[in-house]
Amino acid sequence: MTVLGIDIAKLTFDATLCFNTTRSHQSFPNTPAGFAALDDWLSQHGVTQVHACMEATNVYWEALAIWLHARDHIVSVVNPARIKGFAQASMQRNKTDKLDSAMIAAFCATHHPSAWEPLTEAQQHLRALVRHRDDLLQTRLQLHNRLRDTTNTFVRASLQALLDTLKAQMKEVEHQIAEHQAAHATLQAQVTLLSSVIGIGVLTATKVLAECGDLRSYASAKAVVANVGVNASHYESGTSVRRKPRMSKIGNARVRAALYLPALTAMRCCAACKSFVERLRKRGKPIKVIIGAVMRKLLHAMYGVLKHQTPYDPAKAFGAVSPTT
């Protein structure tokens, strides 16, 4: 199949088209007009369908990916680390946008990455609301810190006025999130099931759904864990190199951050989780490793309750409760 490698940035994107033995390159603005120009360029080459591959670079890729998918092109959105590794293995010594798009096309032709599917409109709207709430929280924290550090009367009054506005905006966003979920029965049912997991509140359940989409679309719970980046990463070589396993952190950092406090809550409030934690402590596991393991278990539990449409069972997630716990 004809492959299209796309190196995308905020304002522009470079495209390298490979078909038969021919390679062609062109740059376009990252706008709807640029997408239309890309369509004309493909038509000039007599191409009706491509396998387009691009990196998941910030949020700049999504509009183009949705546009290509809507026109029946196959779209793959891959982790930039995969492209970087492929370039290093290919002994690529230079880096330009044109070369990067050609490298992405070569990666696509060699590895045939899996096809990407866009979120539904309901999921996209939920994600936009949840991320906006996160941004407001971050801004509020910054303003609180500035308010704490200043003694100027006018500045304090101005900062307080901004904080009051932010508080009202956050309430409105949370109201919009609740209304959106209530208007979509599937989302509401999924939030209810996820929040049955001890430690997972409504906000955390909403964030997981907003960032990961429908967990039932994943092949397994391990795939969800890998997507979030809380899977264990091992480093061993020969008979002497044995580094301690660590969390890979190759995945969605927003979800990882959202699972930290729920893991602590589960360790404190769930008897089965307490027993699991105690077993790990007896094996000499440090506290950070234990928290990471609980985060993984919570993801397994969330995948399980949605996959089987059953409420949370702590024993299935963490094992039987020890009599001494």
ZADO-1210 file (C-alpha; in nm, 4 decimals, padded with zeros to 6 digits):
<atoms>
<atom x="00.0000" y="00.0000" z="00.0000" code="MET" pos="1"/>
<atom x="00.1045" y="00.3604" z="-00.0562" code="THR" pos="2"/>
<atom x="00.2432" y="00.5107" z="00.2642" code="VAL" pos="3"/>
<atom x="00.2435" y="00.8713" z="00.3762" code="LEU" pos="4"/>
<atom x="00.4894" y="00.9803" z="00.6433" code="GLY" pos="5"/>
<atom x="00.3890" y="01.3001" z="00.8223" code="ILE" pos="6"/>
<atom x="00.6142" y="01.5054" z="01.0483" code="ASP" pos="7"/>
<atom x="00.3779" y="01.7444" z="01.2205" code="ILE" pos="8"/>
<atom x="00.4291" y="02.0666" z="01.4148" code="ALA" pos="9"/>
<atom x="00.2036" y="02.3387" z="01.5512" code="LYS" pos="10"/>
<atom x="00.1899" y="02.5505" z="01.2331" code="LEU" pos="11"/>
<atom x="00.3023" y="02.3193" z="00.9518" code="THR" pos="12"/>
<atom x="00.3507" y="01.9561" z="00.8579" code="PHE" pos="13"/>
<atom x="00.5844" y="01.7840" z="00.6137" code="ASP" pos="14"/>
<atom x="00.4554" y="01.4885" z="00.4125" code="ALA" pos="15"/>
<atom x="00.6554" y="01.2246" z="00.2266" code="THR" pos="16"/>
<atom x="00.4565" y="01.0031" z="-00.0120" code="LEU" pos="17"/>
<atom x="00.6032" y="00.6666" z="-00.1087" code="CYS" pos="18"/>
<atom x="00.4382" y="00.4551" z="-00.3790" code="PHE" pos="19"/>
<atom x="00.5958" y="00.1970" z="-00.6096" code="ASN" pos="20"/>
<atom x="00.9538" y="00.3218" z="-00.6391" code="THR" pos="21"/>
<atom x="00.8607" y="00.6906" z="-00.6281" code="THR" pos="22"/>
<atom x="00.9044" y="00.9288" z="-00.3354" code="ARG" pos="23"/>
<atom x="00.7589" y="01.2789" z="-00.3226" code="SER" pos="24"/>
<atom x="00.7779" y="01.5450" z="-00.0503" code="HIS" pos="25"/>
<atom x="00.5715" y="01.8553" z="00.0230" code="GLN" pos="26"/>
<atom x="00.5106" y="02.0957" z="00.3140" code="SER" pos="27"/>
<atom x="00.1658" y="02.2207" z="00.4142" code="PHE" pos="28"/>
<atom x="00.0181" y="02.4549" z="00.6750" code="PRO" pos="29"/>
<atom x="-00.1405" y="02.2690" z="00.9672" code="ASN" pos="30"/>
<atom x="-00.4842" y="02.4173" z="00.8933" code="THR" pos="31"/>
<atom x="-00.8009" y="02.3056" z="00.7129" code="PRO" pos="32"/>
<atom x="-00.6692" y="02.4833" z="00.4030" code="ALA" pos="33"/>
<atom x="-00.3479" y="02.2818" z="00.4334" code="GLY" pos="34"/>
<atom x="-00.5487" y="01.9598" z="00.4621" code="PHE" pos="35"/>
<atom x="-00.7322" y="02.0481" z="00.1404" code="ALA" pos="36"/>
<atom x="-00.3982" y="02.1189" z="-00.0287" code="ALA" pos="37"/>
<atom x="-00.2752" y="01.7769" z="00.0865" code="LEU" pos="38"/>
<atom x="-00.5827" y="01.6182" z="-00.0710" code="ASP" pos="39"/>
<atom x="-00.5114" y="01.7967" z="-00.4025" code="ASP" pos="40"/>
<atom x="-00.1466" y="01.6873" z="-00.3871" code="TRP" pos="41"/>
<atom x="-00.2477" y="01.3231" z="-00.3380" code="LEU" pos="42"/>
<atom x="-00.4922" y="01.3505" z="-00.6296" code="SER" pos="43"/>
<atom x="-00.2169" y="01.4879" z="-00.8524" code="GLN" pos="44"/>
<atom x="-00.0227" y="01.1684" z="-00.7867" code="HIS" pos="45"/>
<atom x="-00.3290" y="00.9546" z="-00.8609" code="GLY" pos="46"/>
<atom x="-00.3492" y="00.8324" z="-00.4997" code="VAL" pos="47"/>
<atom x="-00.6917" y="00.7608" z="-00.3514" code="THR" pos="48"/>
<atom x="-00.5966" y="00.5840" z="-00.0283" code="GLN" pos="49"/>
<atom x="-00.2807" y="00.5896" z="00.1825" code="VAL" pos="50"/>
<atom x="-00.1545" y="00.4443" z="00.5061" code="HIS" pos="51"/>
<atom x="-00.0665" y="00.7690" z="00.6844" code="ALA" pos="52"/>
<atom x="00.1665" y="00.7547" z="00.9822" code="CYS" pos="53"/>
<atom x="00.2464" y="01.0353" z="01.2246" code="MET" pos="54"/>
<atom x="00.3844" y="01.0869" z="01.5735" code="GLU" pos="55"/>
<atom x="00.1655" y="01.1672" z="01.8738" code="ALA" pos="56"/>
<atom x="00.3180" y="01.5139" z="01.9123" code="THR" pos="57"/>
<atom x="00.1286" y="01.7181" z="02.1710" code="ASN" pos="58"/>
<atom x="-00.2217" y="01.7812" z="02.0282" code="VAL" pos="59"/>
<atom x="-00.1043" y="01.9091" z="01.6899" code="TYR" pos="60"/>
<atom x="-00.1646" y="01.5777" z="01.5121" code="TRP" pos="61"/>
<atom x="-00.5263" y="01.5153" z="01.6025" code="GLU" pos="62"/>
<atom x="-00.7100" y="01.7462" z="01.3597" code="ALA" pos="63"/>
<atom x="-00.5175" y="01.6078" z="01.0608" code="LEU" pos="64"/>
<atom x="-00.5603" y="01.2479" z="01.1813" code="ALA" pos="65"/>
<atom x="-00.9377" y="01.2939" z="01.2131" code="ILE" pos="66"/>
<atom x="-00.9499" y="01.4598" z="00.8686" code="TRP" pos="67"/>
<atom x="-00.7589" y="01.1729" z="00.7045" code="LEU" pos="68"/>
<atom x="-00.9655" y="00.9079" z="00.8844" code="HIS" pos="69"/>
<atom x="-01.2901" y="01.0727" z="00.7694" code="ALA" pos="70"/>
<atom x="-01.1698" y="01.0342" z="00.4087" code="ARG" pos="71"/>
<atom x="-01.1145" y="00.6582" z="00.4472" code="ASP" pos="72"/>
<atom x="-00.7368" y="00.6721" z="00.4722" code="HIS" pos="73"/>
<atom x="-00.5677" y="00.4337" z="00.7172" code="ILE" pos="74"/>
<atom x="-00.4093" y="00.6378" z="00.9950" code="VAL" pos="75"/>
<atom x="-00.1482" y="00.5269" z="01.2482" code="SER" pos="76"/>
<atom x="-00.0466" y="00.7492" z="01.5398" code="VAL" pos="77"/>
<atom x="00.2686" y="00.6154" z="01.7056" code="VAL" pos="78"/>
<atom x="00.4783" y="00.6995" z="02.0078" code="ASN" pos="79"/>
<atom x="00.7677" y="00.9308" z="01.9037" code="PRO" pos="80"/>
<atom x="01.0072" y="00.6974" z="02.0878" code="ALA" pos="81"/>
<atom x="00.9388" y="00.4279" z="01.8258" code="ARG" pos="82"/>
<atom x="01.0322" y="00.6615" z="01.5410" code="ILE" pos="83"/>
<atom x="01.3430" y="00.7788" z="01.7253" code="LYS" pos="84"/>
<atom x="01.4539" y="00.4199" z="01.7818" code="GLY" pos="85"/>
<atom x="01.3916" y="00.3334" z="01.4174" code="PHE" pos="86"/>
<atom x="01.5963" y="00.6341" z="01.3050" code="ALA" pos="87"/>
<atom x="01.8846" y="00.5367" z="01.5327" code="GLN" pos="88"/>
<atom x="01.8744" y="00.1776" z="01.4075" code="ALA" pos="89"/>
<atom x="01.8845" y="00.3146" z="01.0524" code="SER" pos="90"/>
<atom x="02.1974" y="00.5180" z="01.1398" code="MET" pos="91"/>
<atom x="02.0195" y="00.8440" z="01.0571" code="GLN" pos="92"/>
<atom x="02.2682" y="01.1207" z="01.1403" code="ARG" pos="93"/>
<atom x="02.0722" y="01.4275" z="01.0335" code="ASN" pos="94"/>
<atom x="01.7407" y="01.5677" z="01.1494" code="LYS" pos="95"/>
<atom x="01.5196" y="01.7944" z="00.9418" code="THR" pos="96"/>
<atom x="01.1431" y="01.8024" z="00.8969" code="ASP" pos="97"/>
<atom x="01.1801" y="01.6610" z="00.5462" code="LYS" pos="98"/>
<atom x="01.4060" y="01.3772" z="00.6612" code="LEU" pos="99"/>
<atom x="01.1799" y="01.3060" z="00.9587" code="ASP" pos="100"/>
<atom x="00.8746" y="01.2663" z="00.7349" code="SER" pos="101"/>
<atom x="01.0719" y="01.0281" z="00.5103" code="ALA" pos="102"/>
<atom x="01.1838" y="00.8297" z="00.8166" code="MET" pos="103"/>
<atom x="00.8252" y="00.8041" z="00.9395" code="ILE" pos="104"/>
<atom x="00.7196" y="00.6786" z="00.5947" code="ALA" pos="105"/>
<atom x="00.9970" y="00.4171" z="00.6029" code="ALA" pos="106"/>
<atom x="00.8880" y="00.3105" z="00.9526" code="PHE" pos="107"/>
<atom x="00.5300" y="00.2727" z="00.8300" code="CYS" pos="108"/>
<atom x="00.6325" y="00.0649" z="00.5285" code="ALA" pos="109"/>
<atom x="00.8538" y="-00.1595" z="00.7434" code="THR" pos="110"/>
<atom x="00.6463" y="-00.2139" z="01.0581" code="HIS" pos="111"/>
<atom x="00.2870" y="-00.1602" z="00.9397" code="HIS" pos="112"/>
<atom x="00.1695" y="-00.0012" z="01.2675" code="PRO" pos="113"/>
<atom x="-00.1854" y="-00.0660" z="01.3794" code="SER" pos="114"/>
<atom x="-00.4650" y="00.1593" z="01.2613" code="ALA" pos="115"/>
<atom x="-00.5795" y="00.4427" z="01.4855" code="TRP" pos="116"/>
<atom x="-00.9464" y="00.5019" z="01.5598" code="GLU" pos="117"/>
<atom x="-01.0691" y="00.8449" z="01.6698" code="PRO" pos="118"/>
<atom x="-01.2683" y="00.8930" z="01.9863" code="LEU" pos="119"/>
<atom x="-01.6414" y="00.9395" z="01.9514" code="THR" pos="120"/>
<atom x="-01.7759" y="01.2947" z="01.9632" code="GLU" pos="121"/>
<atom x="-01.9006" y="01.2311" z="02.3170" code="ALA" pos="122"/>
<atom x="-01.5557" y="01.1113" z="02.4270" code="GLN" pos="123"/>
<atom x="-01.3818" y="01.4039" z="02.2562" code="GLN" pos="124"/>
<atom x="-01.6105" y="01.6531" z="02.4304" code="HIS" pos="125"/>
<atom x="-01.5562" y="01.4831" z="02.7667" code="LEU" pos="126"/>
<atom x="-01.1782" y="01.4918" z="02.7207" code="ARG" pos="127"/>
<atom x="-01.1865" y="01.8620" z="02.6283" code="ALA" pos="128"/>
<atom x="-01.3868" y="01.9423" z="02.9432" code="LEU" pos="129"/>
<atom x="-01.1643" y="01.7322" z="03.1701" code="VAL" pos="130"/>
<atom x="-00.8426" y="01.8815" z="03.0320" code="ARG" pos="131"/>
<atom x="-00.9876" y="02.2317" z="03.0651" code="HIS" pos="132"/>
<atom x="-01.0625" y="02.1604" z="03.4289" code="ARG" pos="133"/>
<atom x="-00.7028" y="02.0415" z="03.4781" code="ASP" pos="134"/>
<atom x="-00.5745" y="02.3645" z="03.3215" code="ASP" pos="135"/>
<atom x="-00.7941" y="02.5715" z="03.5527" code="LEU" pos="136"/>
<atom x="-00.6619" y="02.3782" z="03.8529" code="LEU" pos="137"/>
<atom x="-00.3039" y="02.4453" z="03.7461" code="GLN" pos="138"/>
<atom x="-00.3767" y="02.8161" z="03.6985" code="THR" pos="139"/>
<atom x="-00.5445" y="02.8316" z="04.0388" code="ARG" pos="140"/>
<atom x="-00.2385" y="02.6782" z="04.2027" code="LEU" pos="141"/>
<atom x="-00.0118" y="02.9345" z="04.0358" code="GLN" pos="142"/>
<atom x="-00.2330" y="03.2223" z="04.1508" code="LEU" pos="143"/>
<atom x="-00.2496" y="03.0831" z="04.5057" code="HIS" pos="144"/>
<atom x="00.1300" y="03.0706" z="04.5168" code="ASN" pos="145"/>
<atom x="00.1565" y="03.4301" z="04.3937" code="ARG" pos="146"/>
<atom x="-00.1054" y="03.5428" z="04.6459" code="LEU" pos="147"/>
<atom x="00.0898" y="03.3759" z="04.9245" code="ARG" pos="148"/>
<atom x="00.4164" y="03.5434" z="04.8243" code="ASP" pos="149"/>
<atom x="00.2998" y="03.9043" z="04.7772" code="THR" pos="150"/>
<atom x="00.2074" y="04.1697" z="05.0328" code="THR" pos="151"/>
<atom x="00.1050" y="04.4471" z="04.7915" code="ASN" pos="152"/>
<atom x="-00.2577" y="04.5387" z="04.8601" code="THR" pos="153"/>
<atom x="-00.3568" y="04.6043" z="04.4999" code="PHE" pos="154"/>
<atom x="-00.1874" y="04.2885" z="04.3687" code="VAL" pos="155"/>
<atom x="-00.3508" y="04.0767" z="04.6380" code="ARG" pos="156"/>
<atom x="-00.6943" y="04.2162" z="04.5535" code="ALA" pos="157"/>
<atom x="-00.6372" y="04.1533" z="04.1832" code="SER" pos="158"/>
<atom x="-00.5202" y="03.7965" z="04.2437" code="LEU" pos="159"/>
<atom x="-00.8158" y="03.7274" z="04.4715" code="GLN" pos="160"/>
<atom x="-01.0562" y="03.8527" z="04.2050" code="ALA" pos="161"/>
<atom x="-00.8958" y="03.6161" z="03.9532" code="LEU" pos="162"/>
<atom x="-00.9212" y="03.3276" z="04.2010" code="LEU" pos="163"/>
<atom x="-01.2898" y="03.3988" z="04.2576" code="ASP" pos="164"/>
<atom x="-01.3475" y="03.3943" z="03.8813" code="THR" pos="165"/>
<atom x="-01.1548" y="03.0686" z="03.8486" code="LEU" pos="166"/>
<atom x="-01.3622" y="02.9133" z="04.1260" code="LYS" pos="167"/>
<atom x="-01.6833" y="03.0026" z="03.9431" code="ALA" pos="168"/>
<atom x="-01.5449" y="02.8723" z="03.6133" code="GLN" pos="169"/>
<atom x="-01.4408" y="02.5425" z="03.7722" code="MET" pos="170"/>
<atom x="-01.7909" y="02.4944" z="03.9115" code="LYS" pos="171"/>
<atom x="-01.9334" y="02.5605" z="03.5669" code="GLU" pos="172"/>
<atom x="-01.6955" y="02.3137" z="03.3995" code="VAL" pos="173"/>
<atom x="-01.7757" y="02.0451" z="03.6585" code="GLU" pos="174"/>
<atom x="-02.1457" y="02.1115" z="03.5986" code="HIS" pos="175"/>
<atom x="-02.0906" y="02.0707" z="03.2240" code="GLN" pos="176"/>
<atom x="-01.9061" y="01.7407" z="03.2826" code="ILE" pos="177"/>
<atom x="-02.1907" y="01.6080" z="03.4983" code="ALA" pos="178"/>
<atom x="-02.4517" y="01.7168" z="03.2431" code="GLU" pos="179"/>
<atom x="-02.2558" y="01.5599" z="02.9580" code="HIS" pos="180"/>
<atom x="-02.2326" y="01.2270" z="03.1399" code="GLN" pos="181"/>
<atom x="-02.6013" y="01.2353" z="03.2314" code="ALA" pos="182"/>
<atom x="-02.6874" y="01.2917" z="02.8642" code="ALA" pos="183"/>
<atom x="-02.4909" y="00.9831" z="02.7545" code="HIS" pos="184"/>
<atom x="-02.6112" y="00.6649" z="02.9219" code="ALA" pos="185"/>
<atom x="-02.3018" y="00.4635" z="02.8290" code="THR" pos="186"/>
<atom x="-02.0640" y="00.7165" z="02.9866" code="LEU" pos="187"/>
<atom x="-02.2786" y="00.7420" z="03.2976" code="GLN" pos="188"/>
<atom x="-02.2903" y="00.3637" z="03.3390" code="ALA" pos="189"/>
<atom x="-01.9135" y="00.3367" z="03.2933" code="GLN" pos="190"/>
<atom x="-01.8457" y="00.6080" z="03.5510" code="VAL" pos="191"/>
<atom x="-02.0754" y="00.4284" z="03.7968" code="THR" pos="192"/>
<atom x="-01.8944" y="00.0979" z="03.7493" code="LEU" pos="193"/>
<atom x="-01.5463" y="00.2522" z="03.7699" code="LEU" pos="194"/>
<atom x="-01.6287" y="00.4489" z="04.0850" code="SER" pos="195"/>
<atom x="-01.7306" y="00.1224" z="04.2531" code="SER" pos="196"/>
<atom x="-01.3578" y="00.0433" z="04.2720" code="VAL" pos="197"/>
<atom x="-01.2361" y="00.1414" z="04.6182" code="ILE" pos="198"/>
<atom x="-01.0104" y="00.4466" z="04.5808" code="GLY" pos="199"/>
<atom x="-01.1556" y="00.5544" z="04.2448" code="ILE" pos="200"/>
<atom x="-01.3845" y="00.8562" z="04.2718" code="GLY" pos="201"/>
<atom x="-01.6091" y="01.0063" z="04.0078" code="VAL" pos="202"/>
<atom x="-01.3450" y="01.2588" z="03.8967" code="LEU" pos="203"/>
<atom x="-01.0756" y="00.9922" z="03.8559" code="THR" pos="204"/>
<atom x="-01.3166" y="00.7625" z="03.6703" code="ALA" pos="205"/>
<atom x="-01.4100" y="01.0498" z="03.4416" code="THR" pos="206"/>
<atom x="-01.0452" y="01.1327" z="03.3722" code="LYS" pos="207"/>
<atom x="-00.9597" y="00.7707" z="03.2875" code="VAL" pos="208"/>
<atom x="-01.2512" y="00.7535" z="03.0424" code="LEU" pos="209"/>
<atom x="-01.1604" y="01.0919" z="02.8945" code="ALA" pos="210"/>
<atom x="-00.7947" y="00.9994" z="02.8360" code="GLU" pos="211"/>
<atom x="-00.8192" y="00.6276" z="02.7555" code="CYS" pos="212"/>
<atom x="-01.1594" y="00.6095" z="02.5909" code="GLY" pos="213"/>
<atom x="-01.3647" y="00.2933" z="02.6321" code="ASP" pos="214"/>
<atom x="-01.1394" y="00.0491" z="02.8188" code="LEU" pos="215"/>
<atom x="-01.3286" y="-00.2413" z="02.6624" code="ARG" pos="216"/>
<atom x="-01.1676" y="-00.1567" z="02.3283" code="SER" pos="217"/>
<atom x="-00.8271" y="-00.2697" z="02.4602" code="TYR" pos="218"/>
<atom x="-00.7192" y="-00.6275" z="02.3966" code="ALA" pos="219"/>
<atom x="-00.6381" y="-00.6887" z="02.7628" code="SER" pos="220"/>
<atom x="-00.5797" y="-00.5230" z="03.0979" code="ALA" pos="221"/>
<atom x="-00.2056" y="-00.5429" z="03.0271" code="LYS" pos="222"/>
<atom x="-00.2612" y="-00.3293" z="02.7174" code="ALA" pos="223"/>
<atom x="-00.4311" y="-00.0623" z="02.9314" code="VAL" pos="224"/>
<atom x="-00.1440" y="-00.0733" z="03.1812" code="VAL" pos="225"/>
<atom x="00.1108" y="-00.0358" z="02.8997" code="ALA" pos="226"/>
<atom x="-00.0844" y="00.2530" z="02.7472" code="ASN" pos="227"/>
<atom x="-00.0732" y="00.4370" z="03.0804" code="VAL" pos="228"/>
<atom x="00.2936" y="00.3487" z="03.1376" code="GLY" pos="229"/>
<atom x="00.2684" y="00.1896" z="03.4829" code="VAL" pos="230"/>
<atom x="00.4058" y="-00.1463" z="03.3681" code="ASN" pos="231"/>
<atom x="00.7351" y="-00.2664" z="03.5140" code="ALA" pos="232"/>
<atom x="01.0535" y="-00.2087" z="03.3146" code="SER" pos="233"/>
<atom x="01.3373" y="-00.4581" z="03.3715" code="HIS" pos="234"/>
<atom x="01.7073" y="-00.4050" z="03.2925" code="TYR" pos="235"/>
<atom x="01.9263" y="-00.7173" z="03.2981" code="GLU" pos="236"/>
<atom x="02.2364" y="-00.8188" z="03.1075" code="SER" pos="237"/>
<atom x="02.4588" y="-01.1220" z="03.1503" code="GLY" pos="238"/>
<atom x="02.5135" y="-01.2487" z="03.5026" code="THR" pos="239"/>
<atom x="02.6188" y="-00.9269" z="03.6724" code="SER" pos="240"/>
<atom x="02.3901" y="-00.6473" z="03.5548" code="VAL" pos="241"/>
<atom x="02.0676" y="-00.6581" z="03.7550" code="ARG" pos="242"/>
<atom x="01.9130" y="-00.3153" z="03.7963" code="ARG" pos="243"/>
<atom x="01.6040" y="-00.2733" z="04.0067" code="LYS" pos="244"/>
<atom x="01.2814" y="-00.2852" z="03.8048" code="PRO" pos="245"/>
<atom x="01.1149" y="00.0526" z="03.7644" code="ARG" pos="246"/>
<atom x="00.7947" y="00.1955" z="03.6234" code="MET" pos="247"/>
<atom x="00.8348" y="00.2386" z="03.2485" code="SER" pos="248"/>
<atom x="00.6459" y="00.5735" z="03.2346" code="LYS" pos="249"/>
<atom x="00.6052" y="00.5255" z="02.8584" code="ILE" pos="250"/>
<atom x="00.2429" y="00.6212" z="02.8283" code="GLY" pos="251"/>
<atom x="-00.0236" y="00.8689" z="02.9336" code="ASN" pos="252"/>
<atom x="00.1221" y="01.0830" z="03.2118" code="ALA" pos="253"/>
<atom x="-00.2168" y="01.2429" z="03.2873" code="ARG" pos="254"/>
<atom x="-00.3654" y="00.9082" z="03.3892" code="VAL" pos="255"/>
<atom x="-00.0569" y="00.8100" z="03.5888" code="ARG" pos="256"/>
<atom x="-00.0826" y="01.1313" z="03.7889" code="ALA" pos="257"/>
<atom x="-00.4560" y="01.0762" z="03.8406" code="ALA" pos="258"/>
<atom x="-00.3995" y="00.7250" z="03.9827" code="LEU" pos="259"/>
<atom x="-00.1437" y="00.8175" z="04.2499" code="TYR" pos="260"/>
<atom x="-00.3801" y="00.9434" z="04.5210" code="LEU" pos="261"/>
<atom x="-00.6434" y="00.6735" z="04.4497" code="PRO" pos="262"/>
<atom x="-00.3695" y="00.4138" z="04.5048" code="ALA" pos="263"/>
<atom x="-00.2923" y="00.5648" z="04.8457" code="LEU" pos="264"/>
<atom x="-00.6643" y="00.5660" z="04.9290" code="THR" pos="265"/>
<atom x="-00.6981" y="00.2000" z="04.8311" code="ALA" pos="266"/>
<atom x="-00.3960" y="00.1121" z="05.0455" code="MET" pos="267"/>
<atom x="-00.5665" y="00.2791" z="05.3406" code="ARG" pos="268"/>
<atom x="-00.9314" y="00.1793" z="05.2921" code="CYS" pos="269"/>
<atom x="-00.9433" y="-00.1556" z="05.1086" code="CYS" pos="270"/>
<atom x="-00.8767" y="-00.4663" z="05.3198" code="ALA" pos="271"/>
<atom x="-00.7770" y="-00.6774" z="05.0184" code="ALA" pos="272"/>
<atom x="-00.5371" y="-00.4055" z="04.9041" code="CYS" pos="273"/>
<atom x="-00.3886" y="-00.3817" z="05.2549" code="LYS" pos="274"/>
<atom x="-00.3219" y="-00.7560" z="05.2478" code="SER" pos="275"/>
<atom x="-00.1621" y="-00.7242" z="04.9023" code="PHE" pos="276"/>
<atom x="00.0587" y="-00.4393" z="05.0255" code="VAL" pos="277"/>
<atom x="00.1647" y="-00.6407" z="05.3291" code="GLU" pos="278"/>
<atom x="00.2687" y="-00.9339" z="05.1094" code="ARG" pos="279"/>
<atom x="00.4850" y="-00.7004" z="04.9011" code="LEU" pos="280"/>
<atom x="00.6421" y="-00.5477" z="05.2135" code="ARG" pos="281"/>
<atom x="00.7364" y="-00.8925" z="05.3416" code="LYS" pos="282"/>
<atom x="00.9122" y="-00.9512" z="05.0096" code="ARG" pos="283"/>
<atom x="01.1193" y="-00.6393" z="05.0714" code="GLY" pos="284"/>
<atom x="00.9571" y="-00.4147" z="04.8123" code="LYS" pos="285"/>
<atom x="01.0111" y="-00.0399" z="04.8693" code="PRO" pos="286"/>
<atom x="00.7098" y="00.1870" z="04.9095" code="ILE" pos="287"/>
<atom x="00.7359" y="00.3426" z="04.5610" code="LYS" pos="288"/>
<atom x="00.7296" y="-00.0014" z="04.4020" code="VAL" pos="289"/>
<atom x="00.4280" y="-00.0937" z="04.6136" code="ILE" pos="290"/>
<atom x="00.2368" y="00.2196" z="04.5116" code="ILE" pos="291"/>
<atom x="00.3128" y="00.1477" z="04.1452" code="GLY" pos="292"/>
<atom x="00.1886" y="-00.2091" z="04.1885" code="ALA" pos="293"/>
<atom x="-00.1364" y="-00.0833" z="04.3433" code="VAL" pos="294"/>
<atom x="-00.1815" y="00.1597" z="04.0525" code="MET" pos="295"/>
<atom x="-00.1482" y="-00.1341" z="03.8119" code="ARG" pos="296"/>
<atom x="-00.3989" y="-00.3375" z="04.0119" code="LYS" pos="297"/>
<atom x="-00.6472" y="-00.0506" z="04.0045" code="LEU" pos="298"/>
<atom x="-00.6204" y="-00.0346" z="03.6256" code="LEU" pos="299"/>
<atom x="-00.6752" y="-00.4110" z="03.6061" code="HIS" pos="300"/>
<atom x="-00.9806" y="-00.3727" z="03.8292" code="ALA" pos="301"/>
<atom x="-01.1221" y="-00.0880" z="03.6186" code="MET" pos="302"/>
<atom x="-01.0714" y="-00.2870" z="03.2996" code="TYR" pos="303"/>
<atom x="-01.2382" y="-00.5885" z="03.4597" code="GLY" pos="304"/>
<atom x="-01.5516" y="-00.4123" z="03.5828" code="VAL" pos="305"/>
<atom x="-01.6121" y="-00.2577" z="03.2395" code="LEU" pos="306"/>
<atom x="-01.5214" y="-00.5702" z="03.0422" code="LYS" pos="307"/>
<atom x="-01.7551" y="-00.7935" z="03.2432" code="HIS" pos="308"/>
<atom x="-02.0074" y="-00.5237" z="03.3413" code="GLN" pos="309"/>
<atom x="-01.9928" y="-00.6275" z="03.7053" code="THR" pos="310"/>
<atom x="-01.9294" y="-00.4224" z="04.0224" code="PRO" pos="311"/>
<atom x="-01.5883" y="-00.4239" z="04.1853" code="TYR" pos="312"/>
<atom x="-01.4729" y="-00.7352" z="04.3706" code="ASP" pos="313"/>
<atom x="-01.1579" y="-00.6601" z="04.5804" code="PRO" pos="314"/>
<atom x="-01.0698" y="-01.0297" z="04.6058" code="ALA" pos="315"/>
<atom x="-01.0460" y="-01.0598" z="04.2278" code="LYS" pos="316"/>
<atom x="-00.8238" y="-00.7544" z="04.2049" code="ALA" pos="317"/>
<atom x="-00.5895" y="-00.8051" z="04.5004" code="PHE" pos="318"/>
<atom x="-00.6420" y="-01.1649" z="04.6140" code="GLY" pos="319"/>
<atom x="-00.7839" y="-01.3011" z="04.9359" code="ALA" pos="320"/>
<atom x="-00.7497" y="-01.1048" z="05.2577" code="VAL" pos="321"/>
<atom x="-00.4832" y="-01.2401" z="05.4909" code="SER" pos="322"/>
<atom x="-00.6186" y="-01.3418" z="05.8347" code="PRO" pos="323"/>
<atom x="-00.3537" y="-01.1246" z="05.9989" code="THR" pos="324"/>
<atom x="-00.4455" y="-00.8113" z="05.8001" code="THR" pos="325"/>
</atoms>
